[in-house]
Amino acid sequence: MYYELLDYETSESLGIVKQIFIDLTNHLSARTFEEELQESWADFNKLQEHEFDNQSVDDFVEWHNENWQHQIERIFLTQITPE
């Protein structure tokens, strides 16, 4: 699944991430990952309890992967429009 990250203040889309590592030893559900990602993004973007740019998805991925159980990566999507 892909997750769009929206800025808490402006609701602007900042980027998309997806889960790349699932810890099968803990039998965690996708919902648990979604809850973790929501909490992590709120801490990063809204509370800004770090030294990173709170709107940078690349910084968020680095920060999240160092501090949370599930690992994520940034995804780039291109919209194709018909001619």
N, C-alpha and C positions, 0 to 999 in steps of 0.2 A: 504494500500500500504506500501511497505517496501522501505527504502532509504539507499543506501550504501554510507558511508562517506569515501571520498578519501582525503588523505593528499594533500594539495595544492602544496607542493614542490616536492614530489616524486611520486604522484599518487597512492601510496600504499593504499590498502583497509584497513581501520582501524576498521570497524564494520558496523552494520546495526541498524537502528532505525525505528520505526513506530509511527504514530500519535495515541494517546490513548484518547484524549479529543477534541471534536469539539464544539466550542461555537456556538450553534444554534441561539442564540439571535442576532448575528451579520450577519447571513446568509452568512458566508464566504465559498468560493468555495475551492475545493481541490487545484486548481492552486494558490490561495492566500496562502494556507498552504505551498505549495512547494516553493513559493517565500520567505516566512518567514524563512523556514528551510535553504534555500540556503544562505540568508543573515546572519542568525544566525551562521551557520557553518563557513562562511567566517570570521565573526568577531572573532569567537573562535579560529579557526585553523590557519588562515592566519594573522590576525591582532594581536592576542594574547593580547587583552586588559583585562586581568584578571590574577588571581594568580594560575590558574589551569594548569595541564599538557595539552598542546594544542593538543596532540595526543590521549588523553584518552577519549574514547567514554563514559565511565561512568561519568567522570567529565563533559563532554559536556552535557549529559542528565540532570545532576543536575543544571548546569549553565543555560541551555536553559529554563528549567521548572521554574526557579526563575525569569527570565528576559523577557520571551516572552509569547504571548497570548495562543498559542496552546501548549499542553502538549505532550511529547513523552516518549517512553521507548526503552531500548535497546533490540534487538532481537538476539538470537544465533541460527544459522542455521548449520546443519550438512550435509555435502555432502555425498550422498550414491553412491558408485561406484559399478558397477556390477562385479561379480567375474569372 
